[in-house]
Amino acid sequence: MKPSSSDRILSILAHLSALGVGNLNFLPAILWSENRRQSAWLRFQVLQAFGYQTLGYTLWSIGAVALLVAFYGVILLLAAFNPEAMQDEFTGILFGFGALFGVLGYFFLYLLPSLIGAVLCALGKDFRYPLLGGRLARALGYDPNTPEAALNSDFEERFVAAMGHFAVILPMWGLVAPAWFWINHKAHSRWLKVQSAQTTLYQLFVNIFYFTMIFGALLIGLVTGIVFTINSGLSEWPVAVGMLTAFFAMMCGLLVIPLFHILGQWAGLQVLLGRDFKYPLLGKWVERKLP
């Protein structure tokens, strides 16, 4: 039995939301939330899309940082062992085009599975993301030969709760999906609401800290520049000192942000492994307050 036209359209939207590069991961989450009584085929497709745009985006981002470090490492090694090559115009052009095509290629590599998924879903075919799809199908008890069969609803909720935790890596947009699970739907279990409320409030705190850190660093730099201007008069030095101070303060803050991300990733992993996770201080408070 082929999926209905509405199921195919919704699954296409879920996969194509990958074009937002993680920032639209809430779309497949909402589609799952609003279609929990629909076919298993649709729910499996949107759950895959949610997982890929959250967990897959996390791994893709780590890979991007690793490639960036490797690229600059090659430049430093070349500058150390062959300084004349770095002054050659052809070498500069070669590195420029290499960086451009590398970025575009890596971006396309992230989008390619979702684009294939959208095409196959438009044709009513069964699609599975590499590494993710088969594991998710087994955990859910999904069989493409019986697409109307019931899925493991407990694992469905555990999976979306874990992806909500993993989404901490996405500034602002990462908290939309767990906020939806917490506030906007009555069909979800209390357990999912507790997990989603925790990660929503936790990510809200992380985002406030992030933007406060940026504003504070700029303010510190501005005040430093003004103080230097008062003491040394108008010159280019106060501006330079202010900018360097702001940059240093911002870098200090950015060293703290990954610690919050690691805690969110750890929470997602614990939930995915079947454990009940509570954020320090926040978890027990949410559980007491949630009706």
Backbone bond lengths (Angstrom), bond angles and torsions (degrees), N, CA, C in turn:
res aa  C-N    CA-C-N  psi(-1)  N-CA   C-N-CA  omega(-1)  CA-C   N-CA-C  phi
1 M - - - 1.464 - - 1.526 110.05 -
2 K 1.325 116.77 123.15 1.463 121.03 -178.53 1.529 110.45 -79.49
3 P 1.331 117.06 148.66 1.479 119.70 177.61 1.522 110.91 -64.30
4 S 1.319 115.02 153.09 1.466 120.34 179.83 1.522 110.43 -68.80
5 S 1.330 115.31 164.31 1.466 120.03 -179.84 1.527 111.30 -63.24
6 S 1.330 117.40 -37.18 1.472 119.62 179.52 1.525 110.75 -67.33
7 D 1.347 117.04 -38.56 1.465 120.02 177.07 1.521 110.45 -63.02
8 R 1.315 116.85 -40.94 1.456 120.02 -179.91 1.533 111.44 -65.76
9 I 1.320 116.69 -41.27 1.476 120.26 -179.93 1.529 110.44 -63.41
10 L 1.330 116.52 -44.54 1.464 120.12 -179.11 1.533 111.37 -65.72
11 S 1.324 116.67 -38.81 1.466 118.94 178.98 1.528 110.97 -68.31
12 I 1.328 117.36 -36.43 1.466 120.54 176.05 1.524 110.29 -61.34
13 L 1.333 116.85 -45.41 1.467 120.43 178.23 1.527 111.05 -60.24
14 A 1.335 116.21 -40.74 1.472 120.10 -179.61 1.526 110.83 -61.98
15 H 1.328 117.04 -45.79 1.468 119.86 -178.57 1.531 111.44 -70.05
16 L 1.329 117.31 -40.89 1.463 120.40 -177.33 1.527 112.72 -71.08
17 S 1.323 117.65 -16.01 1.461 119.15 177.43 1.532 111.19 -65.76
18 A 1.341 116.83 -9.65 1.469 120.62 173.74 1.519 111.41 -62.78
19 L 1.342 117.28 -18.83 1.463 120.35 177.52 1.526 111.42 -61.73
20 G 1.317 117.15 -20.28 1.464 121.36 176.19 1.520 112.92 -78.07
21 V 1.334 117.61 1.01 1.475 123.66 178.95 1.532 110.69 51.15
22 G 1.321 115.99 55.85 1.450 121.66 177.11 1.515 114.72 90.69
23 N 1.331 117.73 -28.90 1.461 120.50 -174.26 1.530 113.56 -75.84
24 L 1.320 117.65 -10.45 1.472 120.93 176.04 1.521 110.96 -109.67
25 N 1.330 117.23 21.22 1.462 118.85 -177.55 1.522 112.35 -64.92
26 F 1.327 116.87 -15.75 1.463 119.68 178.85 1.535 112.05 -71.45
27 L 1.340 118.05 -20.67 1.463 120.15 -178.13 1.527 111.70 -65.07
28 P 1.356 120.53 -53.62 1.464 118.15 175.63 1.528 112.78 -62.30
29 A 1.343 117.64 -29.86 1.467 119.73 177.54 1.527 110.64 -63.82
30 I 1.327 116.55 -43.91 1.461 120.58 179.15 1.528 110.66 -67.94
31 L 1.342 116.49 -39.47 1.472 120.03 178.13 1.526 110.65 -61.06
32 W 1.328 117.48 -39.97 1.461 119.30 176.23 1.526 110.53 -65.53
33 S 1.322 116.33 -45.27 1.459 121.06 -177.32 1.527 112.00 -59.82
34 E 1.324 116.33 -39.65 1.463 120.60 -175.55 1.528 113.22 -88.32
35 N 1.335 117.58 -2.77 1.470 120.24 -177.82 1.522 111.82 -130.97
36 R 1.325 116.51 34.57 1.460 120.55 -177.26 1.523 112.58 -68.32
37 R 1.321 117.16 -17.54 1.467 119.99 178.74 1.520 111.78 -101.27
38 Q 1.338 116.28 6.60 1.463 119.99 179.98 1.531 110.30 -89.49
39 S 1.313 116.94 -170.18 1.463 121.91 -172.52 1.523 111.56 -63.37
40 A 1.333 114.10 151.38 1.462 119.46 177.19 1.526 111.06 -65.25
41 W 1.322 117.24 -31.00 1.468 120.96 179.38 1.530 110.49 -60.32
42 L 1.331 116.67 -47.21 1.464 120.77 179.95 1.519 110.73 -64.46
43 R 1.319 117.08 -46.46 1.463 120.08 -177.23 1.521 110.67 -63.84
44 F 1.313 117.53 -38.94 1.455 120.28 178.66 1.529 110.82 -63.77
45 Q 1.324 117.38 -41.78 1.462 121.02 -179.16 1.534 111.34 -65.64
46 V 1.336 117.27 -45.33 1.471 118.51 -177.47 1.531 110.97 -72.47
47 L 1.347 117.31 -31.20 1.462 119.39 175.53 1.527 110.73 -66.11
48 Q 1.331 115.99 -40.87 1.465 119.47 174.97 1.526 111.11 -58.31
49 A 1.348 115.64 -47.94 1.464 120.18 -178.13 1.526 110.69 -60.95
50 F 1.332 116.79 -41.44 1.467 120.81 178.66 1.517 110.57 -62.65
51 G 1.333 116.37 -44.54 1.459 120.25 179.84 1.518 112.59 -65.31
52 Y 1.338 116.27 -41.77 1.460 119.27 -178.30 1.522 111.20 -66.78
53 Q 1.325 116.88 -39.47 1.464 120.30 -177.09 1.529 112.55 -80.16
54 T 1.315 117.25 -3.73 1.464 120.53 177.29 1.532 109.85 -112.81
55 L 1.317 115.80 -67.28 1.465 119.75 179.57 1.524 110.64 -68.62
56 G 1.344 117.09 -42.98 1.460 120.30 178.50 1.508 112.11 -62.97
57 Y 1.340 116.86 -38.57 1.461 120.40 178.19 1.526 110.55 -65.23
58 T 1.330 117.19 -37.37 1.459 121.06 178.57 1.526 110.53 -60.69
59 L 1.338 116.53 -48.50 1.460 120.56 179.56 1.522 110.99 -65.58
60 W 1.333 116.38 -38.54 1.466 121.01 178.53 1.529 110.31 -63.35
61 S 1.324 117.88 -39.95 1.466 121.59 179.16 1.517 111.29 -65.80
62 I 1.335 116.46 -41.62 1.468 119.80 177.51 1.528 109.78 -62.15
63 G 1.340 115.81 -41.32 1.461 119.78 176.91 1.511 112.44 -62.69
64 A 1.337 116.91 -37.77 1.465 120.92 179.47 1.528 110.51 -63.98
65 V 1.325 116.52 -42.47 1.471 120.16 177.95 1.525 110.21 -63.68
66 A 1.339 116.66 -41.47 1.469 120.07 179.64 1.528 111.04 -63.42
67 L 1.320 117.10 -41.35 1.470 120.65 178.40 1.527 111.03 -65.65
68 L 1.346 116.35 -38.54 1.463 119.99 178.99 1.529 110.83 -63.91
69 V 1.334 115.83 -43.54 1.465 119.90 178.33 1.525 110.25 -63.31
70 A 1.344 116.66 -41.70 1.466 120.40 179.30 1.526 111.14 -63.28
71 F 1.345 116.35 -40.48 1.466 120.70 -179.53 1.529 110.90 -62.13
72 Y 1.329 116.52 -47.89 1.459 119.56 178.91 1.524 111.63 -69.18
73 G 1.328 116.90 -29.36 1.454 119.80 175.56 1.525 111.96 -63.71
74 V 1.332 115.91 -41.05 1.468 120.24 177.13 1.521 110.70 -63.12
75 I 1.340 116.52 -41.91 1.468 120.32 179.15 1.528 110.77 -62.58
76 L 1.342 117.73 -43.80 1.462 121.14 -179.50 1.526 111.66 -65.53
77 L 1.335 116.59 -40.40 1.462 119.71 178.67 1.528 110.92 -65.21
78 L 1.329 115.52 -41.53 1.459 119.43 179.32 1.530 110.78 -65.10
79 A 1.339 115.42 -40.00 1.468 119.27 179.17 1.525 111.48 -67.09
80 A 1.346 115.99 -32.33 1.469 119.52 -178.99 1.521 112.32 -75.52
81 F 1.329 116.80 -40.69 1.465 120.25 -173.52 1.536 113.72 -97.99
82 N 1.334 116.61 -19.22 1.468 118.99 179.51 1.533 109.06 -145.53
83 P 1.345 117.54 71.76 1.473 120.48 -175.88 1.526 113.16 -59.36
84 E 1.325 117.50 -30.68 1.461 119.78 -177.68 1.520 111.45 -66.12
85 A 1.345 116.30 -32.17 1.466 119.23 -179.24 1.527 111.31 -64.76
86 M 1.351 117.42 -32.62 1.455 120.99 -179.34 1.522 111.89 -70.33
87 Q 1.329 117.19 -20.25 1.458 120.17 178.57 1.526 112.34 -89.71
88 D 1.342 115.39 -6.97 1.457 119.92 -179.37 1.528 110.02 -77.80
89 E 1.328 117.11 132.12 1.465 121.55 -177.55 1.522 111.46 -64.76
90 F 1.329 117.27 -37.50 1.463 120.87 -179.87 1.524 111.28 -62.99
91 T 1.356 115.92 -39.77 1.468 119.72 178.83 1.524 111.25 -62.82
92 G 1.347 115.70 -40.77 1.463 119.74 177.92 1.520 112.06 -62.46
93 I 1.325 116.59 -43.40 1.471 120.83 178.66 1.530 110.27 -64.39
94 L 1.342 115.73 -41.23 1.466 120.08 -179.97 1.522 111.46 -62.05
95 F 1.334 115.97 -44.33 1.463 119.43 178.94 1.527 110.92 -66.54
96 G 1.326 117.22 -37.73 1.459 120.83 179.17 1.513 112.14 -62.23
97 F 1.347 116.73 -48.67 1.462 120.21 178.90 1.529 111.39 -67.15
98 G 1.337 115.56 -36.22 1.462 118.59 177.50 1.519 111.95 -62.25
99 A 1.351 116.28 -42.36 1.462 120.12 178.51 1.527 111.06 -65.62
100 L 1.349 117.02 -42.11 1.461 121.26 -179.34 1.523 111.51 -62.25
101 F 1.338 116.34 -50.76 1.466 119.61 -178.69 1.519 111.37 -69.41
102 G 1.339 116.81 -30.25 1.453 119.51 176.42 1.521 112.00 -64.96
103 V 1.342 116.72 -44.00 1.468 121.21 179.33 1.528 110.61 -64.91
104 L 1.348 116.07 -46.72 1.465 119.60 -179.73 1.525 111.53 -64.22
105 G 1.328 115.92 -41.32 1.463 119.76 179.58 1.519 112.40 -65.26
106 Y 1.326 116.62 -41.36 1.468 120.32 -179.54 1.534 110.55 -68.17
107 F 1.330 116.25 -37.06 1.459 120.68 176.89 1.527 110.37 -64.91
108 F 1.336 116.84 -43.83 1.464 120.67 179.46 1.527 110.61 -65.24
109 L 1.343 116.81 -35.19 1.457 120.85 178.34 1.526 111.13 -60.89
110 Y 1.333 116.23 -35.64 1.470 120.28 177.39 1.528 110.65 -69.74
111 L 1.335 117.61 -40.70 1.460 121.46 -175.59 1.524 113.58 -77.85
112 L 1.331 117.70 -26.47 1.460 121.24 -171.27 1.530 113.94 -55.45
113 P 1.352 120.60 -49.10 1.472 118.40 -179.96 1.528 112.93 -59.22
114 S 1.335 117.51 -38.60 1.467 120.10 -179.37 1.525 111.42 -68.54
115 L 1.328 117.02 -37.85 1.465 120.07 178.05 1.529 110.45 -65.47
116 I 1.323 116.60 -41.61 1.466 120.02 176.22 1.526 110.30 -62.77
117 G 1.341 115.63 -42.02 1.464 119.67 178.45 1.514 112.43 -61.00
118 A 1.333 117.34 -41.09 1.468 120.64 179.19 1.517 111.10 -63.44
119 V 1.330 117.37 -41.34 1.474 120.98 179.99 1.523 110.62 -66.00
120 L 1.342 116.98 -46.01 1.465 119.78 -178.78 1.528 111.73 -66.39
121 C 1.330 116.80 -37.30 1.464 119.57 178.09 1.526 111.13 -67.72
122 A 1.330 116.83 -34.34 1.467 120.12 176.07 1.523 110.66 -61.89
123 L 1.337 116.06 -30.70 1.467 120.96 178.61 1.528 112.07 -88.03
124 G 1.334 116.68 -0.51 1.458 120.40 179.82 1.511 114.05 78.29
125 K 1.347 117.51 18.78 1.458 121.83 -178.52 1.530 110.64 -89.12
126 D 1.331 113.99 162.83 1.466 119.60 175.67 1.529 108.60 -85.98
127 F 1.320 116.98 125.30 1.466 121.77 -178.49 1.518 109.72 -120.87
128 R 1.331 114.17 142.66 1.460 119.91 177.37 1.522 109.90 -137.24
129 Y 1.321 115.32 131.89 1.460 120.08 176.38 1.535 109.64 -68.71
130 P 1.326 117.35 145.55 1.472 119.72 176.28 1.531 110.58 -57.69
131 L 1.306 116.57 138.42 1.464 125.46 178.17 1.528 112.52 70.17
132 L 1.320 117.79 -44.03 1.466 121.63 -175.10 1.524 112.96 -81.58
133 G 1.344 116.71 -47.13 1.463 120.70 -169.20 1.515 114.43 -59.70
134 G 1.329 117.30 -48.67 1.466 120.57 -177.69 1.521 112.09 -63.56
135 R 1.325 116.66 -42.73 1.466 120.49 179.84 1.519 111.29 -65.03
136 L 1.329 115.95 -42.39 1.461 119.66 179.60 1.524 111.09 -65.15
137 A 1.340 117.13 -40.45 1.467 120.84 179.47 1.523 110.89 -61.27
138 R 1.326 116.91 -42.83 1.472 120.08 179.84 1.526 110.95 -66.30
139 A 1.325 116.94 -41.55 1.469 119.98 -179.06 1.526 111.58 -66.10
140 L 1.330 116.04 -34.94 1.469 120.44 -179.21 1.526 112.60 -83.95
141 G 1.326 117.64 -15.79 1.451 120.73 -173.10 1.515 111.84 73.71
142 Y 1.324 116.42 32.04 1.464 121.27 -177.53 1.520 110.34 -86.28
143 D 1.339 115.99 130.96 1.463 122.84 177.96 1.524 107.91 -124.53
144 P 1.353 117.95 116.35 1.464 119.87 -178.78 1.523 113.21 -62.61
145 N 1.339 117.16 -19.97 1.471 119.55 178.56 1.517 112.34 -76.85
146 T 1.337 116.14 -19.66 1.469 120.81 175.55 1.528 108.57 -130.18
147 P 1.350 116.99 70.80 1.473 120.69 -172.88 1.522 114.30 -65.51
148 E 1.331 117.61 -13.99 1.464 119.68 179.27 1.525 112.51 -92.17
149 A 1.330 117.08 -1.52 1.462 120.35 -179.04 1.520 110.45 -67.67
150 A 1.345 115.20 156.81 1.463 120.11 -178.76 1.528 110.10 -72.69
151 L 1.336 115.31 146.53 1.454 121.69 175.10 1.521 109.61 -98.65
152 N 1.308 115.67 166.42 1.461 122.06 175.35 1.527 108.20 -74.32
153 S 1.323 116.91 96.42 1.466 120.97 -173.61 1.525 111.97 -65.75
154 D 1.339 117.23 -30.93 1.464 119.49 178.18 1.529 110.53 -63.52
155 F 1.342 116.17 -43.36 1.463 118.40 179.84 1.525 110.74 -71.70
156 E 1.326 118.12 -31.76 1.467 119.68 174.84 1.525 110.11 -54.48
157 E 1.332 115.87 -49.29 1.461 119.62 -178.66 1.527 111.23 -67.65
158 R 1.320 116.64 -37.63 1.460 119.68 179.09 1.530 110.30 -64.71
159 F 1.330 116.27 -38.48 1.461 120.57 -178.68 1.528 110.85 -67.39
160 V 1.334 117.52 -46.91 1.470 118.91 -177.91 1.526 110.77 -69.47
161 A 1.348 117.69 -32.42 1.464 119.71 176.25 1.527 110.29 -64.82
162 A 1.343 116.70 -42.57 1.467 120.57 178.89 1.524 110.90 -63.38
163 M 1.333 117.12 -42.22 1.468 119.63 179.62 1.531 110.77 -64.94
164 G 1.330 116.66 -32.51 1.462 119.81 175.29 1.515 111.87 -61.98
165 H 1.345 116.73 -40.45 1.465 120.66 176.40 1.534 110.74 -66.24
166 F 1.332 116.57 -45.30 1.468 120.67 -179.00 1.531 111.74 -60.64
167 A 1.328 116.75 -27.51 1.471 120.75 -175.69 1.519 113.08 -70.39
168 V 1.322 118.69 1.52 1.466 121.57 177.84 1.525 110.82 -59.01
169 I 1.333 117.20 -22.48 1.458 120.62 -178.83 1.525 112.08 -71.68
170 L 1.338 117.48 -13.87 1.462 121.88 -178.35 1.528 109.65 -97.79
171 P 1.326 118.66 108.18 1.473 120.15 -179.84 1.519 111.42 -58.89
172 M 1.298 117.49 132.19 1.465 126.26 176.89 1.528 112.81 67.83
173 W 1.332 117.12 -62.52 1.467 120.52 -172.67 1.524 112.28 -67.77
174 G 1.322 117.88 -22.39 1.456 120.02 -178.22 1.514 114.23 -64.91
175 L 1.334 117.74 -24.12 1.462 119.37 -177.16 1.530 113.11 -89.34
176 V 1.339 118.31 -4.42 1.468 120.46 -176.92 1.527 110.98 -66.08
177 A 1.343 117.31 -46.91 1.473 120.37 -177.74 1.527 112.06 -62.67
178 P 1.350 120.13 -52.48 1.474 118.08 178.12 1.520 113.01 -62.99
179 A 1.335 117.97 -32.48 1.464 119.52 177.09 1.525 110.46 -64.02
180 W 1.332 116.15 -37.43 1.471 120.32 177.77 1.524 110.73 -64.44
181 F 1.332 117.15 -45.30 1.460 120.65 179.65 1.525 111.39 -62.14
182 W 1.315 116.38 -34.20 1.473 121.41 -176.85 1.523 111.93 -77.04
183 I 1.314 117.08 -47.19 1.463 120.82 -166.40 1.525 113.91 -99.38
184 N 1.331 116.87 -39.51 1.458 119.53 -159.66 1.515 116.00 -99.81
185 H 1.305 119.50 2.18 1.457 118.56 -176.69 1.520 111.02 -140.40
186 K 1.320 116.87 135.17 1.463 121.76 -176.52 1.526 112.67 -93.33
187 A 1.343 116.97 -9.87 1.465 119.35 -174.26 1.520 113.49 -82.36
188 H 1.329 117.80 -9.33 1.460 119.73 -176.31 1.519 111.08 -85.61
189 S 1.328 115.40 155.11 1.460 120.67 -179.35 1.524 110.51 -71.87
190 R 1.322 115.13 162.20 1.457 119.88 177.58 1.523 110.46 -63.59
191 W 1.343 117.06 -35.38 1.462 120.28 179.42 1.527 110.86 -59.01
192 L 1.345 117.03 -46.26 1.464 120.06 179.09 1.516 110.80 -64.53
193 K 1.327 116.63 -38.03 1.462 119.33 178.87 1.527 111.56 -65.06
194 V 1.338 117.34 -39.20 1.470 120.65 178.70 1.521 110.31 -64.68
195 Q 1.337 116.56 -47.86 1.458 120.12 178.96 1.530 111.10 -60.83
196 S 1.331 116.41 -43.13 1.467 120.70 -177.72 1.524 111.73 -69.54
197 A 1.342 116.48 -37.96 1.466 119.63 177.46 1.521 110.21 -63.83
198 Q 1.337 116.40 -42.03 1.467 120.03 177.77 1.524 111.76 -57.23
199 T 1.334 115.74 -53.58 1.467 118.79 -174.52 1.520 112.03 -70.36
200 T 1.343 117.57 -29.51 1.467 119.53 175.83 1.520 110.64 -63.43
201 L 1.332 116.71 -49.46 1.461 120.77 -179.56 1.523 111.39 -67.23
202 Y 1.327 116.08 -38.26 1.467 120.00 178.95 1.531 110.79 -63.82
203 Q 1.342 116.35 -46.91 1.464 119.40 179.36 1.529 111.81 -67.55
204 L 1.319 116.74 -32.09 1.461 119.66 175.73 1.534 109.91 -62.51
205 F 1.326 116.23 -43.02 1.466 120.66 176.91 1.528 110.61 -62.52
206 V 1.344 117.33 -44.69 1.469 121.36 -179.33 1.523 110.80 -61.18
207 N 1.338 116.76 -41.61 1.466 120.33 -179.82 1.524 111.42 -67.51
208 I 1.341 116.72 -40.84 1.467 119.98 177.54 1.524 109.94 -62.25
209 F 1.325 115.74 -43.56 1.470 119.91 177.86 1.521 110.69 -60.89
210 Y 1.325 116.44 -42.83 1.465 121.49 -177.10 1.526 111.01 -61.45
211 F 1.338 116.43 -50.54 1.461 119.51 -177.46 1.530 111.75 -72.28
212 T 1.337 117.06 -33.09 1.467 120.19 174.89 1.522 110.48 -64.37
213 M 1.338 116.09 -39.40 1.455 120.61 178.58 1.528 111.15 -62.33
214 I 1.337 116.86 -42.92 1.467 120.40 179.41 1.529 110.36 -64.79
215 F 1.337 116.08 -47.60 1.466 120.00 -179.88 1.523 111.06 -63.35
216 G 1.344 116.19 -42.03 1.462 120.00 179.54 1.513 112.34 -63.58
217 A 1.341 117.73 -40.12 1.462 121.04 179.05 1.527 110.83 -64.19
218 L 1.340 116.50 -41.88 1.467 119.70 178.27 1.524 111.03 -65.65
219 L 1.345 115.97 -38.95 1.469 120.12 179.29 1.520 110.99 -65.72
220 I 1.337 116.70 -42.57 1.466 120.61 178.11 1.534 110.39 -61.37
221 G 1.326 116.05 -42.59 1.458 119.91 178.48 1.514 112.05 -63.36
222 L 1.345 116.46 -40.84 1.460 120.59 179.37 1.519 111.37 -64.71
223 V 1.351 116.31 -46.09 1.467 120.53 179.99 1.528 110.23 -63.17
224 T 1.322 117.01 -41.10 1.464 120.58 178.81 1.525 111.16 -61.62
225 G 1.343 116.02 -43.56 1.460 120.05 178.04 1.514 112.34 -62.21
226 I 1.349 117.09 -39.89 1.468 120.81 179.23 1.526 110.88 -66.22
227 V 1.339 116.80 -42.36 1.462 120.77 179.41 1.520 110.66 -61.99
228 F 1.322 116.77 -43.82 1.466 120.38 178.86 1.524 111.09 -65.65
229 T 1.342 117.17 -34.54 1.463 120.22 178.25 1.525 110.64 -66.06
230 I 1.343 116.04 -41.37 1.471 120.17 179.53 1.521 110.87 -63.95
231 N 1.343 115.87 -39.58 1.461 119.84 -175.21 1.519 114.05 -82.23
232 S 1.344 116.59 -30.17 1.468 118.45 -173.22 1.513 113.85 -120.19
233 G 1.348 117.56 -1.56 1.452 119.69 179.89 1.524 111.58 83.95
234 L 1.317 115.35 176.23 1.455 121.27 -178.19 1.519 110.50 -73.29
235 S 1.323 115.74 123.06 1.463 122.01 175.42 1.523 107.62 -164.23
236 E 1.318 115.93 -178.43 1.461 119.02 179.65 1.529 112.22 -79.09
237 W 1.344 118.60 -15.36 1.455 120.88 -175.92 1.528 114.19 -67.72
238 P 1.336 120.08 -44.10 1.464 118.99 178.45 1.529 112.85 -57.66
239 V 1.333 116.52 -38.94 1.472 120.04 179.13 1.524 110.29 -64.28
240 A 1.341 115.65 -45.86 1.468 120.07 -179.45 1.525 111.14 -63.39
241 V 1.340 116.41 -44.71 1.471 120.08 -179.89 1.523 110.89 -64.16
242 G 1.345 116.43 -41.56 1.466 119.94 178.44 1.517 111.99 -61.50
243 M 1.347 117.01 -43.90 1.463 120.83 179.86 1.519 111.40 -65.52
244 L 1.324 117.14 -41.66 1.465 120.44 179.33 1.528 111.11 -65.98
245 T 1.335 116.76 -39.20 1.465 120.54 178.26 1.517 110.94 -63.96
246 A 1.354 116.63 -44.23 1.458 120.84 178.29 1.525 110.75 -62.12
247 F 1.327 116.09 -42.84 1.469 120.50 179.75 1.525 110.68 -63.29
248 F 1.341 117.75 -43.76 1.461 121.34 -179.83 1.528 110.91 -63.79
249 A 1.351 116.55 -44.01 1.469 120.27 179.50 1.531 110.89 -63.24
250 M 1.339 116.19 -38.55 1.457 120.04 -179.94 1.526 110.97 -67.90
251 M 1.325 117.31 -40.42 1.462 121.17 178.22 1.530 111.23 -63.36
252 C 1.334 116.78 -38.52 1.469 120.29 177.11 1.526 110.66 -61.91
253 G 1.342 115.86 -41.49 1.463 119.56 177.33 1.507 112.37 -66.33
254 L 1.331 116.57 -38.91 1.464 120.29 -178.29 1.525 112.15 -68.41
255 L 1.316 117.29 -19.59 1.457 119.82 175.22 1.528 111.18 -73.34
256 V 1.343 116.64 -22.84 1.469 120.89 -179.29 1.528 111.06 -85.40
257 I 1.348 117.22 -35.97 1.462 121.91 -175.85 1.530 112.84 -53.31
258 P 1.363 120.11 -45.41 1.470 118.95 179.44 1.519 114.36 -58.25
259 L 1.343 118.02 -26.80 1.465 120.36 177.86 1.524 110.58 -64.74
260 F 1.346 116.97 -39.25 1.459 120.62 175.51 1.524 110.70 -65.67
261 H 1.335 116.64 -39.91 1.460 120.62 178.26 1.530 111.15 -63.32
262 I 1.314 116.68 -42.04 1.469 120.59 -179.41 1.525 110.47 -61.66
263 L 1.337 117.07 -41.19 1.466 120.06 178.65 1.526 110.70 -63.40
264 G 1.345 116.92 -42.37 1.466 119.96 177.80 1.519 111.83 -63.68
265 Q 1.340 117.22 -40.99 1.468 120.87 178.10 1.530 110.56 -65.23
266 W 1.325 116.48 -39.70 1.467 120.51 177.49 1.523 110.82 -63.11
267 A 1.322 116.58 -40.83 1.469 120.40 177.65 1.524 110.45 -61.05
268 G 1.339 117.15 -45.27 1.455 120.29 178.96 1.513 112.30 -61.41
269 L 1.326 116.86 -40.60 1.462 120.46 179.63 1.521 111.00 -64.91
270 Q 1.337 117.35 -42.95 1.467 120.80 179.84 1.533 111.21 -62.03
271 V 1.318 116.78 -43.33 1.470 120.59 179.49 1.520 110.23 -65.76
272 L 1.324 116.88 -41.02 1.460 120.75 -179.47 1.528 111.20 -64.65
273 L 1.327 116.72 -30.62 1.463 121.41 179.00 1.526 112.69 -83.24
274 G 1.334 117.18 2.84 1.453 120.71 174.93 1.508 115.10 94.57
275 R 1.337 117.12 13.87 1.456 120.20 -179.75 1.520 110.56 -103.30
276 D 1.302 115.74 154.80 1.464 121.27 178.34 1.523 108.05 -91.79
277 F 1.328 116.87 121.34 1.464 120.26 -175.48 1.514 110.81 -109.18
278 K 1.330 114.92 139.94 1.461 121.02 174.30 1.525 108.44 -129.71
279 Y 1.328 116.32 127.77 1.460 120.26 175.34 1.529 109.40 -66.44
280 P 1.321 117.67 144.97 1.475 119.97 177.70 1.532 110.83 -54.02
281 L 1.318 116.25 133.17 1.471 125.22 179.44 1.525 111.90 67.94
282 L 1.322 117.95 -48.20 1.455 121.88 -173.48 1.524 112.77 -72.41
283 G 1.343 117.65 -40.12 1.453 121.26 -173.01 1.515 114.31 -59.83
284 K 1.334 116.52 -51.32 1.464 119.88 -178.19 1.527 111.16 -66.78
285 W 1.333 116.67 -35.71 1.461 120.30 178.80 1.523 110.91 -63.54
286 V 1.329 117.38 -43.57 1.470 121.56 178.93 1.522 110.35 -63.38
287 E 1.323 116.82 -43.07 1.466 120.37 -177.77 1.522 111.40 -63.88
288 R 1.329 116.67 -35.55 1.473 119.61 177.81 1.534 111.47 -71.61
289 K 1.333 117.16 -37.25 1.447 120.64 -173.53 1.528 113.37 -82.24
290 L 1.335 117.42 -26.81 1.463 119.73 -175.78 1.512 110.23 -75.08
291 P 1.324 119.36 125.55 1.460 121.11 -178.25 1.528 111.48 -62.10
